[in-house]
C-alpha cells in the first residue's frame, strides 16, 4: 500500500478537529470513498509502525 500526502492531511485534520465525512470531502477536495478509505489504511499502517516512521519512509 502506498501512503500519500492525503493520508497525512486526513490524519492532521482528524487530530485538530472532529470533522464529518462531508466536511473532509470539501476540505480536501477528494471523494467520499477516499475519505472513508484512507483512515482505514492509516489504522492498518499504524498498527505496524508509527506515523513518524511512515512519514520518513515516504520522504
N, CA, C and O atoms as a GROMACS GRO file, in nm:
protein
  236
    1UNK      N    1   0.083  -0.117   0.000
    1UNK     CA    2   0.000   0.000   0.000
    1UNK      C    3   0.088   0.124   0.000
    1UNK      O    4   0.186   0.131   0.074
    2UNK      N    5   0.053   0.219  -0.082
    2UNK     CA    6   0.127   0.344  -0.087
    2UNK      C    7   0.062   0.447   0.004
    2UNK      O    8  -0.059   0.468   0.000
    3UNK      N    9   0.144   0.511   0.085
    3UNK     CA   10   0.095   0.618   0.169
    3UNK      C   11   0.114   0.748   0.093
    3UNK      O   12   0.221   0.773   0.037
    4UNK      N   13   0.012   0.830   0.091
    4UNK     CA   14   0.018   0.954   0.015
    4UNK      C   15   0.006   1.073   0.109
    4UNK      O   16  -0.021   1.058   0.228
    5UNK      N   17   0.025   1.190   0.054
    5UNK     CA   18   0.009   1.311   0.135
    5UNK      C   19  -0.135   1.326   0.184
    5UNK      O   20  -0.159   1.386   0.289
    6UNK      N   21  -0.231   1.272   0.110
    6UNK     CA   22  -0.370   1.278   0.154
    6UNK      C   23  -0.388   1.202   0.285
    6UNK      O   24  -0.464   1.246   0.372
    7UNK      N   25  -0.319   1.090   0.300
    7UNK     CA   26  -0.325   1.018   0.428
    7UNK      C   27  -0.286   1.110   0.543
    7UNK      O   28  -0.353   1.114   0.646
    8UNK      N   29  -0.178   1.183   0.524
    8UNK     CA   30  -0.131   1.270   0.630
    8UNK      C   31  -0.220   1.392   0.649
    8UNK      O   32  -0.236   1.441   0.760
    9UNK      N   33  -0.279   1.440   0.542
    9UNK     CA   34  -0.372   1.552   0.554
    9UNK      C   35  -0.496   1.510   0.634
    9UNK      O   36  -0.543   1.584   0.719
   10UNK      N   37  -0.546   1.392   0.606
   10UNK     CA   38  -0.660   1.340   0.682
   10UNK      C   39  -0.622   1.322   0.828
   10UNK      O   40  -0.698   1.360   0.917
   11UNK      N   41  -0.507   1.264   0.852
   11UNK     CA   42  -0.462   1.242   0.989
   11UNK      C   43  -0.449   1.377   1.062
   11UNK      O   44  -0.490   1.389   1.177
   12UNK      N   45  -0.394   1.476   0.994
   12UNK     CA   46  -0.379   1.608   1.055
   12UNK      C   47  -0.516   1.670   1.086
   12UNK      O   48  -0.536   1.723   1.195
   13UNK      N   49  -0.607   1.662   0.992
   13UNK     CA   50  -0.742   1.716   1.014
   13UNK      C   51  -0.809   1.649   1.134
   13UNK      O   52  -0.872   1.715   1.216
   14UNK      N   53  -0.796   1.519   1.142
   14UNK     CA   54  -0.862   1.446   1.249
   14UNK      C   55  -0.797   1.471   1.385
   14UNK      O   56  -0.863   1.461   1.488
   15UNK      N   57  -0.669   1.503   1.385
   15UNK     CA   58  -0.603   1.538   1.511
   15UNK      C   59  -0.647   1.675   1.560
   15UNK      O   60  -0.658   1.698   1.680
   16UNK      N   61  -0.672   1.766   1.467
   16UNK     CA   62  -0.707   1.904   1.502
   16UNK      C   63  -0.854   1.919   1.540
   16UNK      O   64  -0.888   2.001   1.625
   17UNK      N   65  -0.940   1.840   1.478
   17UNK     CA   66  -1.083   1.857   1.499
   17UNK      C   67  -1.154   1.729   1.456
   17UNK      O   68  -1.098   1.646   1.383
   18UNK      N   69  -1.275   1.716   1.500
   18UNK     CA   70  -1.356   1.603   1.455
   18UNK      C   71  -1.444   1.653   1.342
   18UNK      O   72  -1.540   1.727   1.364
   19UNK      N   73  -1.410   1.613   1.222
   19UNK     CA   74  -1.485   1.655   1.103
   19UNK      C   75  -1.574   1.542   1.056
   19UNK      O   76  -1.543   1.425   1.074
   20UNK      N   77  -1.684   1.580   0.996
   20UNK     CA   78  -1.770   1.480   0.932
   20UNK      C   79  -1.707   1.439   0.799
   20UNK      O   80  -1.614   1.503   0.750
   21UNK      N   81  -1.758   1.334   0.743
   21UNK     CA   82  -1.709   1.288   0.613
   21UNK      C   83  -1.731   1.395   0.508
   21UNK      O   84  -1.642   1.423   0.428
   22UNK      N   85  -1.848   1.455   0.507
   22UNK     CA   86  -1.876   1.559   0.407
   22UNK      C   87  -1.784   1.680   0.424
   22UNK      O   88  -1.744   1.741   0.326
   23UNK      N   89  -1.750   1.714   0.548
   23UNK     CA   90  -1.657   1.825   0.570
   23UNK      C   91  -1.518   1.791   0.517
   23UNK      O   92  -1.453   1.876   0.455
   24UNK      N   93  -1.473   1.670   0.540
   24UNK     CA   94  -1.341   1.629   0.489
   24UNK      C   95  -1.340   1.625   0.337
   24UNK      O   96  -1.240   1.662   0.275
   25UNK      N   97  -1.449   1.581   0.276
   25UNK     CA   98  -1.459   1.581   0.130
   25UNK      C   99  -1.439   1.723   0.077
   25UNK      O  100  -1.366   1.744  -0.019
   26UNK      N  101  -1.504   1.818   0.142
   26UNK     CA  102  -1.494   1.956   0.098
   26UNK      C  103  -1.356   2.015   0.128
   26UNK      O  104  -1.297   2.082   0.042
   27UNK      N  105  -1.304   1.993   0.247
   27UNK     CA  106  -1.175   2.049   0.287
   27UNK      C  107  -1.062   1.998   0.197
   27UNK      O  108  -0.978   2.075   0.151
   28UNK      N  109  -1.062   1.867   0.173
   28UNK     CA  110  -0.951   1.805   0.099
   28UNK      C  111  -0.978   1.791  -0.050
   28UNK      O  112  -0.888   1.756  -0.127
   29UNK      N  113  -1.100   1.819  -0.091
   29UNK     CA  114  -1.138   1.810  -0.232
   29UNK      C  115  -1.110   1.670  -0.290
   29UNK      O  116  -1.049   1.655  -0.396
   30UNK      N  117  -1.157   1.570  -0.216
   30UNK     CA  118  -1.144   1.431  -0.261
   30UNK      C  119  -1.280   1.364  -0.247
   30UNK      O  120  -1.372   1.421  -0.188
   31UNK      N  121  -1.292   1.245  -0.301
   31UNK     CA  122  -1.420   1.175  -0.299
   31UNK      C  123  -1.453   1.121  -0.160
   31UNK      O  124  -1.366   1.101  -0.076
   32UNK      N  125  -1.581   1.098  -0.141
   32UNK     CA  126  -1.627   1.038  -0.015
   32UNK      C  127  -1.564   0.900   0.006
   32UNK      O  128  -1.530   0.863   0.118
   33UNK      N  129  -1.551   0.826  -0.102
   33UNK     CA  130  -1.489   0.693  -0.094
   33UNK      C  131  -1.348   0.703  -0.033
   33UNK      O  132  -1.312   0.626   0.056
   34UNK      N  133  -1.271   0.799  -0.082
   34UNK     CA  134  -1.134   0.814  -0.032
   34UNK      C  135  -1.132   0.859   0.114
   34UNK      O  136  -1.049   0.814   0.192
   35UNK      N  137  -1.222   0.948   0.149
   35UNK     CA  138  -1.228   0.993   0.288
   35UNK      C  139  -1.258   0.875   0.381
   35UNK      O  140  -1.208   0.870   0.493
   36UNK      N  141  -1.339   0.783   0.334
   36UNK     CA  142  -1.370   0.665   0.415
   36UNK      C  143  -1.256   0.563   0.413
   36UNK      O  144  -1.232   0.494   0.512
   37UNK      N  145  -1.188   0.553   0.301
   37UNK     CA  146  -1.086   0.451   0.284
   37UNK      C  147  -0.953   0.487   0.352
   37UNK      O  148  -0.893   0.400   0.416
   38UNK      N  149  -0.908   0.609   0.341
   38UNK     CA  150  -0.775   0.646   0.391
   38UNK      C  151  -0.758   0.628   0.541
   38UNK      O  152  -0.652   0.580   0.583
   39UNK      N  153  -0.855   0.662   0.625
   39UNK     CA  154  -0.836   0.635   0.768
   39UNK      C  155  -0.821   0.485   0.798
   39UNK      O  156  -0.749   0.447   0.890
   40UNK      N  157  -0.888   0.402   0.719
   40UNK     CA  158  -0.872   0.258   0.736
   40UNK      C  159  -0.730   0.216   0.700
   40UNK      O  160  -0.670   0.132   0.767
   41UNK      N  161  -0.676   0.275   0.594
   41UNK     CA  162  -0.537   0.249   0.557
   41UNK      C  163  -0.443   0.289   0.670
   41UNK      O  164  -0.352   0.214   0.706
   42UNK      N  165  -0.466   0.406   0.726
   42UNK     CA  166  -0.381   0.457   0.833
   42UNK      C  167  -0.390   0.369   0.957
   42UNK      O  168  -0.290   0.340   1.022
   43UNK      N  169  -0.509   0.327   0.988
   43UNK     CA  170  -0.527   0.238   1.104
   43UNK      C  171  -0.444   0.111   1.086
   43UNK      O  172  -0.376   0.067   1.179
   44UNK      N  173  -0.450   0.054   0.968
   44UNK     CA  174  -0.373  -0.066   0.937
   44UNK      C  175  -0.223  -0.038   0.947
   44UNK      O  176  -0.149  -0.116   1.008
   45UNK      N  177  -0.178   0.071   0.889
   45UNK     CA  178  -0.036   0.103   0.888
   45UNK      C  179   0.017   0.136   1.027
   45UNK      O  180   0.128   0.097   1.063
   46UNK      N  181  -0.062   0.207   1.106
   46UNK     CA  182  -0.016   0.247   1.238
   46UNK      C  183  -0.008   0.130   1.336
   46UNK      O  184   0.060   0.138   1.437
   47UNK      N  185  -0.078   0.024   1.305
   47UNK     CA  186  -0.062  -0.097   1.386
   47UNK      C  187   0.078  -0.154   1.370
   47UNK      O  188   0.131  -0.216   1.461
   48UNK      N  189   0.136  -0.131   1.253
   48UNK     CA  190   0.266  -0.187   1.222
   48UNK      C  191   0.381  -0.090   1.246
   48UNK      O  192   0.495  -0.133   1.266
   49UNK      N  193   0.354   0.039   1.244
   49UNK     CA  194   0.460   0.138   1.251
   49UNK      C  195   0.405   0.269   1.303
   49UNK      O  196   0.284   0.292   1.301
   50UNK      N  197   0.492   0.356   1.350
   50UNK     CA  198   0.447   0.487   1.398
   50UNK      C  199   0.428   0.580   1.279
   50UNK      O  200   0.484   0.559   1.172
   51UNK      N  201   0.348   0.683   1.299
   51UNK     CA  202   0.324   0.778   1.192
   51UNK      C  203   0.454   0.850   1.151
   51UNK      O  204   0.473   0.880   1.033
   52UNK      N  205   0.541   0.875   1.247
   52UNK     CA  206   0.669   0.940   1.215
   52UNK      C  207   0.754   0.850   1.124
   52UNK      O  208   0.812   0.899   1.027
   53UNK      N  209   0.762   0.724   1.154
   53UNK     CA  210   0.839   0.633   1.069
   53UNK      C  211   0.778   0.619   0.930
   53UNK      O  212   0.850   0.612   0.831
   54UNK      N  213   0.647   0.616   0.924
   54UNK     CA  214   0.581   0.609   0.793
   54UNK      C  215   0.611   0.733   0.713
   54UNK      O  216   0.641   0.725   0.594
   55UNK      N  217   0.603   0.849   0.778
   55UNK     CA  218   0.632   0.975   0.711
   55UNK      C  219   0.776   0.975   0.659
   55UNK      O  220   0.801   1.016   0.546
   56UNK      N  221   0.869   0.930   0.740
   56UNK     CA  222   1.010   0.925   0.699
   56UNK      C  223   1.032   0.832   0.580
   56UNK      O  224   1.117   0.859   0.495
   57UNK      N  225   0.959   0.726   0.576
   57UNK     CA  226   0.974   0.629   0.465
   57UNK      C  227   0.931   0.688   0.331
   57UNK      O  228   0.988   0.655   0.227
   58UNK      N  229   0.829   0.775   0.333
   58UNK     CA  230   0.782   0.827   0.205
   58UNK      C  231   0.854   0.953   0.162
   58UNK      O  232   0.834   0.999   0.050
   59UNK      N  233   0.935   1.010   0.248
   59UNK     CA  234   1.010   1.131   0.211
   59UNK      C  235   1.142   1.099   0.147
   59UNK      O  236   1.217   1.190   0.111
   0.00000   0.00000   0.00000
